[in-house]
């Protein structure tokens, strides 16, 4: 049988060999004459390509502003997505979804006051920058200036027993 010492030495040797191979491969890759050119092209493609996030704000279709039920459902969906993305550290994407919610909400000013009290100041400032852009997209999508005459989502009081 092999002793623990010889087994440890074998494992260390395998680790050193693997590390040596990684260093060798990286040096060979970097010394390739096309490496820098390929890297620049890849970075250029990524910079020009819009971020591929599921349901991003730039590709999201707004519901019909006259359909209050669809607006409420969309509002809740965007709030949940925005909060989830912010909690995961994806600030830009979260702000995009929260801006969608503020624009579609009938009480946008009140919602912004709530956000200014609950969100970090950096997020609120990004949100205030993003809202006019999203509002313009909504107006472009429906062809006319959209002024919501509905009340927006109704806030219901819930009992303490309903909260988990």
C-alpha positions, 0 to 999 in steps of 0.5 A, spaced: 500 500 500 502 507 498 503 511 504 500 518 506 506 521 504 507 518 498 500 519 496 501 527 498 507 527 494 504 524 488 498 529 488 502 535 489 506 533 483 500 532 479 498 539 481 505 542 479 504 539 472 497 542 471 500 549 473 506 548 469 501 546 463 497 552 464 502 557 464 505 554 458 499 554 454 497 561 456 504 563 454 503 560 447 496 563 447 499 570 448 505 569 443 500 568 438 501 573 433 493 573 431 492 573 439 491 581 440 487 582 433 482 577 435 482 580 442 480 587 439 475 584 435 472 580 440 472 586 445 469 590 439 463 585 438 461 585 445 461 593 445 457 594 439 452 588 441 446 590 446 446 586 452 443 580 452 439 579 458 432 576 458 426 581 457 431 587 457 428 594 457 430 595 450 426 589 448 420 589 452 413 590 449 409 594 454 402 592 455 396 597 452 395 603 457 388 602 456 388 595 459 388 596 466 389 589 468 394 588 463 398 594 466 397 591 473 400 584 471 406 588 467 407 592 473 408 587 478 412 583 474 417 589 472 417 590 480 419 583 482 424 582 476 427 589 478 428 587 485 431 580 484 436 583 479 438 589 484 439 584 489 443 579 485 448 585 483 445 587 476 444 594 477 443 596 470 438 591 469 434 592 475 434 599 474 431 598 467 425 594 469 424 599 475 423 604 470 418 600 466 414 599 472 414 607 474 412 609 467 407 604 466 404 606 473 399 611 474 402 613 480 409 614 478 411 620 483 408 616 489 412 610 487 419 614 486 418 617 493 417 610 495 424 608 491 427 614 494 426 612 501 428 604 500 433 604 494 440 607 495 441 614 492 446 611 486 440 607 484 435 612 485 439 617 480 440 612 475 432 611 475 431 618 474 435 618 468 432 612 465 425 614 466 425 619 460 428 614 456 423 609 457 417 614 457 419 616 450 419 608 448 412 607 451 410 613 447 413 611 440 410 604 441 403 607 441 404 613 437 401 618 441 403 621 448 400 616 453 397 619 459 394 614 463 388 616 466 387 609 470 389 609 477 394 604 476 395 598 481 391 598 487 394 597 494 391 592 498 392 592 506 393 585 508 393 582 515 399 580 519 397 572 518 397 573 510 405 575 511 409 569 511 
